[in-house]
Amino acid sequence: MIVPYSHVLILASIIFILGAACCVARRNLIMILVGVEIMLNAAALAFIAASLHWQKLPGQAFVIFIFAVAAAEVAIGLALIVHIQRRTGSVMSDDYNQMKG
């Protein structure tokens, strides 16, 4: 049995909302990165569902670019978090503005 397209879009929107809530509610930089990753995965799920619904391949190819952007975001984000942790001793987002100087 094939899952209806609307059900997959509802699931993707719920996952995206959970990721956005994780980004907004947390003050820990690592959890903010996890929220962004969840939102990117929800977008990828929506692209896959649309690609299968309309029988077009570019939607599935675009998901590969989403994964590449997510990997780059994690690498740069974790490097910044390590730098912040070494400078301030914590990974709270309030300490992030000290990198200006």
Rosetta blueprint (number, residue, H / E / L):
1 M L
2 I L
3 V L
4 P L
5 Y H
6 S H
7 H H
8 V H
9 L H
10 I H
11 L H
12 A H
13 S H
14 I H
15 I H
16 F H
17 I H
18 L H
19 G H
20 A H
21 A H
22 C H
23 C H
24 V H
25 A H
26 R L
27 R L
28 N E
29 L H
30 I H
31 M H
32 I H
33 L H
34 V H
35 G H
36 V H
37 E H
38 I H
39 M H
40 L H
41 N H
42 A H
43 A H
44 A H
45 L H
46 A H
47 F H
48 I H
49 A H
50 A H
51 S H
52 L H
53 H H
54 W H
55 Q L
56 K L
57 L L
58 P H
59 G H
60 Q H
61 A H
62 F H
63 V H
64 I H
65 F H
66 I H
67 F H
68 A H
69 V H
70 A H
71 A H
72 A H
73 E H
74 V H
75 A H
76 I H
77 G H
78 L H
79 A H
80 L H
81 I H
82 V H
83 H H
84 I H
85 Q H
86 R H
87 R H
88 T H
89 G L
90 S L
91 V L
92 M E
93 S H
94 D H
95 D H
96 Y H
97 N H
98 Q H
99 M H
100 K H
101 G L
